[in-house]
């Protein structure tokens, strides 16, 4: 099972380790500084002689029958042993005991190991500072009554540095404790600062998982967590829009299917109840309704497959403008029947594109049918091509009626129709432009809508040229 460690603990450990590393570096620098500044005293490199001090302590112990002559005040004990060392006789031929650092590196213990006087090196300091501790027995009448503990550096020239560290070990310990407390406080503050937005993101993600797409989190932070919260809100907004579009899609699809089915059922019931005779004309009307329903279902199926990327495309190199002219000529009779003046202007240059000819034909047919159906009789339809910026632009303009400016952005949405000029009474379920946009975008192109200078709608189809 994977062990879970909270952010607070991780931050505390990280800050603590960082402070420990800084302390270790600082300790090394202090050692180096004092060792470098310490004078090399002749004889000090040989050994630190405390034999005179041991004899003085043994004499005092024998005279008082114990260690009662050692000062009872804790503040006096360290200085007292230095005084005893300074007053003790020097062994002939030994290193001078006037060594200023020796009195700061020696401590006295009784036979049971209890502290009596002097300075004792903390075990942790001994380990960090590479200090050796030498024990000398204080013997009285053949019996060990105490011990002198001498802190000796491995390099004799570091004696002053060791003495300094021993004098400051309590302060260093206090500083270490303060550092640990401060690191804990810093870690706690950082943990609170990190955990709160992370917890909000986790709770928000769980809410999104349960379908609450209106969920948002606070994104006012200026750091990476704030950026993550902003991205989370964008994702939630897109999911909310997608869910809203899905619900609208289901509602609109149901509505569009219900209408032709209702008409078809009403006509069948009229035939069944002998209200209307089963003539060829009435049966033809039923067939037209069934055909309209079939066309709607085909469009819905094509859009559903396009949404999931399952609509097949047979991409080949072709002359797009040749295809445009072919489809345009196929609508000539429709234009004349609606008394529309049709004008075609070819582009300058080759218009070869990589496209699915049948899909592109479907798009062009939808656009031309849209202009034919919704342009008022006696108007005009103009189609022009142009080569710009490595792309073929096919611009279709028709005359009035136009589309209100506020509704232009919604053209191409599923089931969207402009009322009343381009209403459902003229046919269509509002899927043609939406399917056309999907087909064009699958070719790497775009489909844009704007007001036409002729008074109607301008549709601009852009396809990238073959390279």
N, C-alpha and C positions, 0 to 999 in steps of 0.2 A: 504494500500500500504506500502511495506517495505521501511523504510528510509535507503538510501545509505549514508554511512559515509566513506570518503576517508581515506586511510592509513595515510596521513599526519596529518589529524585532530586527528585520534586515537593515533598516536604517540605523538603528542603535548599534548593531554590530559593525556596520560600515564606518560610522563616525568614531566609534571607540577604537577600532583598528587603525583608523587614520591618525587619531590623537596619540595612540601608542607608538605608531611609526614616527610621528613628529618628536615625541618625547625621547625615543631611542636615538634619533639623529641628533637631537639637542644634547643628550647625555654624551654621545660620542664626540661632538664638537667641544663640549666643556673639557672632557678628558684630554682631547688633543691640544686644546688651547693651554691648559695648565701644564701638561706634560712638556709642551714645547717651550713654555716660559720657565719651567723649573730649572734651577741651576744644577749642574752635575757636581755633586759634592764628593770629594775624595773619601773613600771608605764607606759611603752610603751604599754603593753598589755591592759591597761585600755582605753586610747583614746589619740589621737593627739590633743593637745589644740592649737588653733589658735586665741583665743579670744583677746590676746594682739595685734596680727597683725591686727585684724579687727578694734580695737579701733584706732590704729595708722593710718590705711588707712582712716577711717572715719574722723579723725582730719585733715588729709592732704586734703581730699576732701572739707571739710568745709572751710579750710583756703584759698584754691585756687579756690573755686567755681567750681570745676570739677576735671577731671583727668589729667589736664595739667602738674601736677608735675611728672607724670610717664614718664620715658625717652622715647624719640622718636626713638632712635636707636634700631632696633630689636635685635642686639647682646647684648645690655645692659639689656634688659627687664627681662631675666631669672635670671641673677645675682642680679639685683636690688631688686627683690622680696625676694631673700634669705637674702640680706643685711637688708631689712626691718624686716624680721622675726627675724633675730639675734639681732636687736636693739630694738625690741618691748618688753615692760614690761611683766614679767611672772605673770600669775594669781596665787595668793597664794593658795597652796594646789594642784595645777594642776601638770600634768606630766611635766618634764623639757623640755623646748623648745630648749635646746641645742642638741636635737636629730638630728644627722647629716643628716639623710635621709629626714627629714620633708621638708626642703627647696627645695628638688628636686622632691617633690610630690604634690606641691600646685601651682595653677594658678589663675590669676585674670581676671574676665570678667566685662565689663560694664553692665549697666542695659539692653541693647539690646542684650547681649550675645556675644559681640565682644571681641576678645582677647586683653588684655592689658599687662600682664606681667606674669612671672613665667613659669611653665611647665604644659601643659595639656596632659592628656593621650588620645591617639588615640582610637576611639571606637573599632577598630579591636583588638588592644592590650588589651583593657579592657576585651574583650570577651575571647581572647586566654589565657591571664594570670590570669584569675579569679580575676580581680581587681574590687573593689567597688569604686564608685565615690560619694563623699558626698559634697553637696552644702551648703554653709553657706552665708547668706545674709549680705551684708555690708549696714547698715542702717544709714542715716544721717537725723536728725530732723524728724524721723518717716517715711522716704521715702527710699525705697531700691534703692541704686545708683549703686550697683555692686554685684558681687558674687565671693566668693572664692571656687574653686573646688579642693577638696582634694582627691588624689588617695590613697585608703586604701586597703591593702591586707586583704583577709579573715582570714589569720593567721597573727597576729601582728608580729610574728617573721620573716616574709618575707619582712619587710619594706625595708631593704637594697637591696634585689633583685628587688623589684618594682622600687625603685629609679634608680637602674642601667638600668633597661629596659626602663624607661622613658627617661633617658639621651641618650640611644642608639636607640630610636625608629625611628629616622630619618635615621640613618645608617642601621638599620634593614629593613626599608622600601626600601632604595636604594638597599640593597643586594637582597631583594625580587624581585625588578624590574629587576635587573641584571640577577637574576636567571630565571625569566620568559623569558627574551630576549634570554639568552643562551639556555634555554630549547626549545624555538621556533626554534632557529638556529639548535640545535641538531636534533629536530624532522624533520625539513626541509631536513637536510642532509640525515638522515635515510630514510625519505620518498622517496627522489630521488633515493637513493641506492636500495630501495625495489621496487619502482614503475617501474623503467626502465626494469629490467628483467621480472617482472610480466606482464607488458604491452607487452613485446616481446613474452612471452609465450602465452598470450591471442591472439595476432595477428597471431602467428604461428598456434595455434589451429584452428583459423578461416580459415586460408589458407588450413590446412589439411582437414577441413570440406568441402572445395570447390574442393578437389581433387588435390591440389598442394603438392604432397607427397615429392617433392624435398626440401621442406622447412626445414631449420635448424636454430637454435638459438645459441647465444653465450653461451658456457658452460665453460668459463675460470674462473668463480668464484670458490672460495674454500669453500663455505658454502653450506647450504641446498638448496638454490636457484640454485647454480651451479650444485648440484647433480640432482635436478629436471630438469634442462635444459638438462643435459646429458641423463637422462631417456627419455625425450621428443625426443631428437635426435635419440635415439635407436628406439623408437616407430615409428618415421617418416621413418627411414631407413627400418624397417620391413614392414611398409605399402608400401613404394616404391618398395621393392622387391616383395611383394605380388601382387602389381598392375602390375609390369613388368612380373611376372610369369603368371598372369591372361591373359595379352595380348598375351604372347607367347603361352599359352595354347590354346587360341581361334585361333591364326594363325596356330599353328601346327595341331590342330584338323581339321580345314578347309582344310589344305593341305592334310592330311592323308585321309580324306573322299573324297576329289576331285579326287584323283588318281584312286582308284577302281571304282568310279562312271564313270570316263572318259573312263576307259577300258571297263566297262560294256556297256556304251552307244555306244562306237565305234563298239563293236561286235553286238549289237542289230541293229544298223544302217546297218551293213554289211549284216545281215540276212534279214532285211527289203528291202534292195535294191538288193537282190538276188546276192550280191557279193560273199557271202558264203552260202552254202546250209544248211538247217536246219537239219543237221545230228545229230545222237546221240552224237558223239564226240564233236561237236560244242555246243550243248545244255549242255553237261556235263561241258564244259569250262565255260559257263555262270553260271551254278550252283556253280562252285568253286569260281568264283568271288563274287557271292552273299553271299556265305558262309564266305569268307574272310571279306567282308564288315560287315556281321552280327557279326562275332567274334570281329572286331574292335569296333563296337558299344557297344557290351556287355562289353568289357574292359573299354571303356569310361564311361559307366553307373556305373560299379562297382567302379571305381576310384572316380567318382563324389559322390557316396553314402558314400564311405569311408572318403572322405574329410569332410563331414558334420556329420559323426558319425552315419549314418543310415544303414550301412552294417551289417546285422544280424550275430551273432556268437553263435553257440551252443557249449559252453565250457563244456567239459567232461574230466574226468581223463582217459588217454590212454597211452599205451606204444608207444612212438614216434618212437623208432627204428624199431619196428615191422611194423609200417606204412611206414617207409623209405624203408625197404626191399621189401615190397609189391609193392611200386611204382617203385623201381629199377628193380625188375623182369619184370614189365610191359614194360620196355624199352629195354629188352634184345634183342628182334628182331631188334629194331632200331639201337642198337649199332653194331650188326652183319652186318646189311645192309650197314652201313657206314664204315665197317671194322675198328671198334674201339675196343681196348682191354679194357674191363671193370673190375675193381677190387673193391671189397667191404670189408671193415674192420670194424667189430662191436666194440662198446665201451665196457669197462670193468665195469659192474654194471648195475643196473636198470636205465631206462630212461623214467620214468613216468612223464608226463607233463599234465598241464591243458590246453586243446586246442580244437579248432573246427577241427575235423578230415578232413572234406571236404576242408576247407580253407587251412589247412596244406598240404593236398594232392595237391591242386592247386599250392601252392608255389613250392613244390618239382618237380612237372611236368614241371613248367616253367623253373626251374634251369636245370633239366636234358635235356629238349628240347633245351635249349640254348647251352649246351655243345655238344649235338649231331649235331646240325645244323651248328655250327661255328668251330668245330674242324676238322682239315684236315684229310682226309681218311688215315688209317694206323696208326693213333695216339692212344692215350690212355686216359681213363677217370678213375680217382680214387676217391672213396668215403670212408671217414673214420669218425668214431664217437669217441668222448671222453667226459668223465665226469670231469669237472673242475669247482671249486668254486661254487658248487650248480647249475650248468647249464649244459645242453647238447649242445655240439658243433658238428655240422655236417659240415665237410670240404670237398668241391668238387673241385678237380683239374683236369684240362684238358691240353692237349699238344697244340703245336703251331697251328694256329697263336695266338700271345698274344695281349694284349691291351697296347698301349703306356702309359707310366707312367703319363703323363700329363692328360690323359683322364680317369684314374681310378676313380678319385674323382667324375666324372660326371656320372658314371654308376649308374643306379637307377633313373636318372632324366627322366621325361616324354618325350617321342619321341626322346630321345638321342640314336644315333647309332654310332658305331665306323666304320669309312670308311678307307680303302676299305675292310679290311679282314672280318669284321662283318657287311656287308652292307645290304641294303634293298633288294638287288636282291635275297638274300637267304630267304626273307620273314620276316614278323613281322613289327610292327609299332613303336617299341621302348617303348612299354607299359608294357611288361611282367615283367621286373625287377622292374620297378617303382611300379606296383601293388603288386608284391611279397614283396617289402620292406614295403609297407603300411600294408599288412596282417600280416607280422611278428611283426612289431612294435605294432599292435593291440593286439598281444599275450604277450606283454611285453618283446619281444626279439629284436634281431638286425640282420642286414644283411650287411656284410662287403665284400669289393672287394680288391684284391691285385694280384700281379704277382705270378704265380705259378712256383715252381721249375721245373715243367715238360715243361715249355716254353709257356704255355697258361695263363688261368685265374684261380685264386683261389677265390672261394666264400665260406665264413664262415657264416653259419646260427647258431645263438645262441638262445636257448630257456631256460627259467628258469625251473628248476625241481619243481615238485609238493612237497609242504611241508606238 
